Amino acid sequence: MSNISGIIKSIQDIMRKDAGVDGDAQRIGQMVWMFFLKIYDDREVELELVEDDYKSPLPEHLRWRSWAANKEGLTGEGLAEFVNLQLFPKLKTLVPPPGDLGRKASVVRDVFEDANNFMKNGTLIRQVINKINEIDFNSREDRHTFGAIYEQILKDLQSAGNAGEFYTPRAVTKFIINRLNPKLDEIVFDPACGTGGFLSCAVEHKRKLVKSPTDEETLRRTIHGVEKKALPHMLCVTNMILNGIDTPSGIKHGNTLSKPYRDYGDKDRVHVIATNPPFGGMEEDGIENNFPSHLRTRETADLFMALIIKLLRSHGRAAVVLPDGFLFGEGTKSTLKQQLLEECNLHTIVRLPNGVFAPYTGIKTNILFFTKGVPTKDIWFYEHPYPEGVTSYNKTKPMQFEEFQTEQDWWGTESDGFKARKPTEQAWKVSAAEIAANGHNLDRKNPHQAAAVDHDPEALLIAYGDTQKSIQSLRDELKAILSDALSR
């Protein structure tokens, strides 16, 4: 087995010597397109053994085996010129032929649409290529080991990224897919799929149901995602290939929000949505105008919520990760919550503890589970506790899927209205009527536990603001009393 962790470190050290690579984000971008082509070629080797008539969507001279596999091959200025003048221009403009071959070509073209070669030194490029060639992605052990390294690359990417973009811990994605329980023929969609965490879990979940080549094709065509940024999109496609989706044509490079709200129709509706939309960020100018006036906002997560409700089919199921701010927010958020309660059964809100997304953000988050087509009667809240002996999560000690076993044991079934659910120290129920009467505020504290001090900065600022308003109100009242007394 290759020492993959050591290989990744060696690649990063080589790239640091190249004058064209500036910072972690570029280093990761450079590494990912090279890994993509190596993984793609290794998978093609496998397919050529099982398919007599397999055809590659890539011109022969651009396949990894033709220009990169030989460690004594093209190097120096010749390699740099080949990459910049032949490889990238051709891959960015691949013309897809009809049929399956065209779908494969479109996947590669979309991956390279906004990709860049940052390295300038052809000799260093060859050194990186030779290191990558030490990994055999057709080796079960190498592929399994690379999965862990891949997740580390994702975390590094988030550390180098922008505010509002967080790597969703695998424990959370796995729990959500476990609860949504998508059937083999149900379309699973993530409208802000990032690097494909939810979708890869959906693939793993569905693969247990695959019994034939026809089932495998059903699996492929029911995995859908959209990501607007080039690097996460490339990582997502690579992730799908590593998970056995050879032609991930359902993964699109674009912005789900850029299509007018009214233009989404019945053909766009899906069975299952699992997503962690970017929150805390603002959309580019004009995007909000794609939405009806009562849903317009610059807050990205709110726009996604509006669209998620619309894109679910009748009886379609969704789970969305959202910050506390959505639960108690007013204005457009209140409008969205009213629509959610009236058009969907918001049956469960899992309140996650601090630190789930550490170190990217300390904002407290929640998972909203809902089904479209039936209005909400009651909402169950479940406050997920830290495991015994744990006071916070961090990079080295993240949340584990096994922690959700208590939720799974408590969950019950939606078909009977979750009759088996009982209040516990972590679980309680609130009627939709009470929520509506309270301005659709979903920020409900656990009634079974004493109020604890919330050290979340956002919560502290809100509490501080409320205190200042109360103080000012008392000052105004006192001023009025004194003024009245003096005027007598």
N, C-alpha and C positions, 0 to 999 in steps of 0.2 A: 504493500500500500504506500502511496506517495505521502510525503510529509507536507500535506496541503497547507497547513498553517505556516510552515517555514517558507513554502513557495510564495505565498501571498506576501509575506514580509520581504522576501528577496525582490519581488516585483516592485513593491513600493519603494525600496531602497534604490533600485535602478532608475525608476522614474524621477526620483529626487535629483538625479544628476542631469536631467534633461532641462534645458533652458526654456522649453516651450510649455512645460507643465507647471502651473502656478496654483498651489493649494490642494486641499483634500478633494474638493468637488471635481476638479479637472482630473486629478489622479484616478478617482473612482470612475469617472466617465470614460477615460482612456482604457482602464482595465476591463470595464464591462463590455464594450463593443468587441474587444478582442476575445474575451471569454465567450461571448455570444457566438461568434463565428466558429470557435473551437468546439463548443457544445453542439452547435448545429451540424458540424461535419461529423463528429463522433456519432450523433444520432443517425445521420445519413448512412454511415458505415453499417449500422445495425439494420436499418431498413432495407439496404441493398441485399442483405443476407436472407431476408424473409419475403421480399417482394421481387419477383423475377423481372418485372417491367418498371422498376422504380426509376423516376427521372428527377434530377435536381432542378430547382428553379434558378440556380445560379449558373452563369457561364463557366465552363470548365476551368478556365485560367484564373477565375476569382474564388474558387473553392479553396478552403484552408489547406487542403492536402496538396494543392498545386503550387502555392507560393510560400507557405509557412511551415509545413510539416518537416521538411529536410533541414536539420540544424546547421548544415553547411551551405544552405541555399542563399537566396537573395539577401543582401545586407547593405549597409552604408547608404550612399546617396541613391543607388539604384532602388533599394527597398523603400526609402522615403518618397521617391518620385512615383513608384508604383502605387503606394498607398494613397498619395495625394492626387495623382493625376489619372489613375485608372480605377482602383478599388472603390473609393468613395463616390466619385462622379457616377459610376455605373450602378452601384447599389442604390444610390439615391433616386435613380431614374429608371429602375427596372420596369419594363412594360409587361404587365401580367397577361399571359395567354388565357383562353377560356378554360373553365373547369378547375379541377383540384390543383393543378400545377399553377394556375393563376392565383389561387388563394394563397399558396405557399409563397409565391413571388411578392404578393402584396404585403404579407407579413414582414418579409425582409426589407422591402422598400420603406414601409412605415417605420420600422425600427431605426433605419439609417437616415430618415428624413431630416432630423435635426441633430444627428450625431456629428462629432468632430474628432479629428486626429490632432491632438495637442502636441505630440512628441515631434521634435525636429530632427533629432539625431538618429539616422537609420541604423547605426551600429547598436545603439541602446534599444531600439525597437526590436532588433533581432534577439538581443539578450532576453527581453521580456517574452517574446514568442517562444524561445527555447525553454524558458521556465514553465510557461503555460503547457507546453507539449509534454511535460512530465506527468500531467494529470490525464488519466484515461476515464472519460465520462461514461464509457460503457462498462467500466468496472463497478460492480455493486458497492464495494467498499469505498472507492474513490468518490462515487456519486453521493453516498450517504454522508461521508466526511465533509464533502464540499457543501452539503446542505447547511451544516453548522457555520461554516465560513461565510456562506452566502448571507445568512442572517446577520452576521457580524458586519458584512459590507453594507447591508441595509441600515444598520444602526449608525455606522460611520457616515453614511449618506445623510441621515437625519441630523447628525451633529453638525454637518457642514451646510445644512439647508436653511430655509427661511422659517420665520415664525408661523405658527399655525399648521405646520406639517409634522406629524408625529408618527413614528413607527408604532403600529398597534401590536402589543405583545401577543405572542402566539397563543398564550393561555386564553386571552379574550376572544381571538378569532375562532379558536377551536370550540369554545363554549357556545358562542353565538351560532355557529353552524350546527353544532350538536342539538341545540334547542330548536332551530328552524327546521332541521331534519329534511332537507330537500330530497324529493324523489328523483329517480334517474332521468325522467323526461321533463322535469321542471326546470325552467330557465332561472339561473341564479345570476343576478346582476349587481355589480358594484359601480355606481356612477362616478365615483372618485377613487379608482382602484389602487392608485399608488403603485407599489411594487407587487401587489397581488396576494397579500396575506389571506384575505377572506376567500378569494377564489381558489388558492392552492388548497386550503382546508376543505372547500366544497368539492374539489377534485378527489381528494383523499376519501372524503365521506361517500361520494357517489361510486367510486371505483369498486367498493365492496359489492355493488349491485351489478357490475359488468360481468356478463356471462358469454358474450359473443362479439365478433367484429361489429355487428350492427349496434350492439349496446355501446361499444367504444366510440362509434361515430355519434351516437346520441349524446354521450358524455361531452364530446368535443363541441358540438353545436349548441349546447345548453349552458356554456360558461361564457358570460359576457362581462366586459368591463370597459371603462373609458378613463384615460388619464391624459391630462393636458400637457404635462411636462415631459420632455424627451427622455431624460435619464431614468426616472421611475418607470416610464412606459417600457423602455428597453429591458429594465430589470424584471418587469412583470412578464413580458414575453419569454424571457430566459427562464423565469420561474416556472411558467407553464410547460416549456419544453422539458425541463428537469423533472416535471411531474407527469411526463408521458403524453402531453397534448402536443402532438407533432406539428399541427397546423393551427395555432391559436388565433384564428381569424376573427374570433369574437372579441379580441382585445384591441380596442381602437385608440388611436392617438388623436385627442381632441378635447374640447371642453363641453361637457354635457349641458352646461348652462347657456352656451352660446346659441342653441337652437330655441326659437321662440316657444314659450310655454304652450301657446294655443296650437302649435304645429305637431305636438305629440298626440298621437291618436291610439286607437285600439291595437294597431299592429305593433306598437312600441311597448305595450304593457307586458309585465313579466310576473312570474309566480312568486319569486323570492328575491328580496333585496337585503344585502348585508353590507354595511358601510360605516366608515368613520370619516365623515366629510371634514374638510379643513375648517377649523373654527378659530376665531380671533383675528381672522384676516378680512380684507375687503376686496371685493371683485373689481375688475377693471371698469373704467367708465363705460356706461352704456349697457352693460350686461343686465342691470336691473330693469331696463326698459323692455326686455323680453318677457317680463312677467306682468300680470294684471296689476292695476294700480294699488289694490288692497294688499298685495303681496310684495310690493317693491321695497327693496332694502339693499344696502351694499354689503351686508353681512353674509358671507359665503354659506355658512352652515344653514342659515334660514332659507336661502334660495334652494339649497339642496333638499331641505325638508319639504318645501312646497312641491318640488318636482317628484320626490319619492312617493308622496301620497297620490299624486296623479298617475304615476307609472305602475303602481300595483294593480294587478287584475282583481276582479271581485274574488274575495276569499284568499287573495295573495297575502303573504306574510313578510314582515320586515323586522329587522333589528338595527338600530342606529345608535352609535356612540355620540353623545352630546354633553357639553359642559353644563355645570349648574346654572350658568347664566340663562340658558334656554328655559329652564324650569320656572324661574321667577321673573323672567323678562316680560316687559310690557310692549305696547305698540304692535308691530308686525308679529312679534313672538306670540302675543296673546291671540291674535287672529289665527295664526297657524295652529295653536293649541286648541282653539275652539273648533277649527276644521278637523283636526285630528280626532277629537272626541266625538264629533258628529258623524264623520264618515268612516271611522275605524274603531275597532275594539282595542284600545290601549290597555291591554290586560296586565302588563308587568313592567315595572321600572326597577332595574337592579342598580342600586347606588354603590358605586365603586369607592374604595378608600383612597386616601391621598397616596401619591407616589406611584400609581400604576403606570404612568407615562414618564416617570423619572428616568433620566435627568432632563428630558426635553421641556417638561412643564410641570408645575405643581398644581395646576387647575384641577379641581375635582370633577369627575366625569360620571356619566350614567349610561346605562343601556336601556333604550326604549324598545319594547317588543309590542308589535301591534299587527292586527289582521284587518284588511279592508272589507267593507261591505255591511258591517253591523255596528251601530253606535255603541259607545262605551257605557256600561252600567257601573262597573266598579273597577278600580285600579289597585292592584296589589303592589306594594313596595317591598323590596327585599334589600336590606342593608348588608352588603358583603363585608364580613369582618376580616381583620388580619388573622393569619394562622397563629396558633399559640406560640408565644416566644418571639413573634415578629412585630416590630413597631413601625417599620417602613420598608418600601421596596427600593432597589437601586439597580444599577447595571449588572452587578455581579450576583445579586439575589433578586431576580424578577419574580413576578407572580407566576404561580404554577397552575396548570389546568386542574390538577387534583383538588385544589381548593374549592372548586365549584361543585364538588360532589353533594354538599348539603343542599344547594339549590336544585340540583337534578333530582335528588330524592324527594324534595318537597313539591316539585313542579306540578305534577298532575297532568291532565289532558284538557285541551281547549274544547274538544267536542262535547264534553259534559259540563262545560262552564267552570272547569277547575274545582269541582266539588270536593276533591280530596285535600285541597289546601286548607291549612289551619294557621291561625296567628301564632307566631313564635317570638322569641326575643329579637329576631332579625326581620320578621315579616309582619306586615299589617295591611289593612284594607281601607280604602277611602272611596266613597261614592262619587261618581262623576257629577252628580247634582251639587254636592258640596264643593267640588273643585270649581264648577261653573259659577256658583254663588260667590266664590272668593276670587273672582277675576281671572280664573283659569291658572291660578298659581299652583304649580306642581311640586314646589319645593317643600315637601312634607318631611318633618323630622321624625325619627323613630320614637313613638310614644312609650315604648317599653324601657327606654334608657334615659338616664338623667342627662340633661343638656351638657354637652362638652364644649370646651372652648375651641372654636375653629380658627386655626392659625393660617388658613389660606389667605394670601395677600388680597385677592379680589374680594373675598368675603369681609375681611377686616376693613377694607376701604369703604364698602357699602355700609357696614355697621357704623363706621366713623361718620359717614355722610348723614346717616339717619340721626345719630347723636347730635351732630351740629344743627340739624333742622329742628330737633326738639329743643335744644338750648336757645336757638334764635326765636322759636315760638314763645318760650317762657320770657325771654327779654322783651319781646313785643307786647306780651300781656302785662308785664310789670310796668313797662313804659306807659301803656294806656291807663293803668290804674293810677300811677303817679301824676300823669297829665290831668286826669279827671279830678284828682284830689287837689291839685294846685289851682285848678280853674274855679274852684268853689269859693 
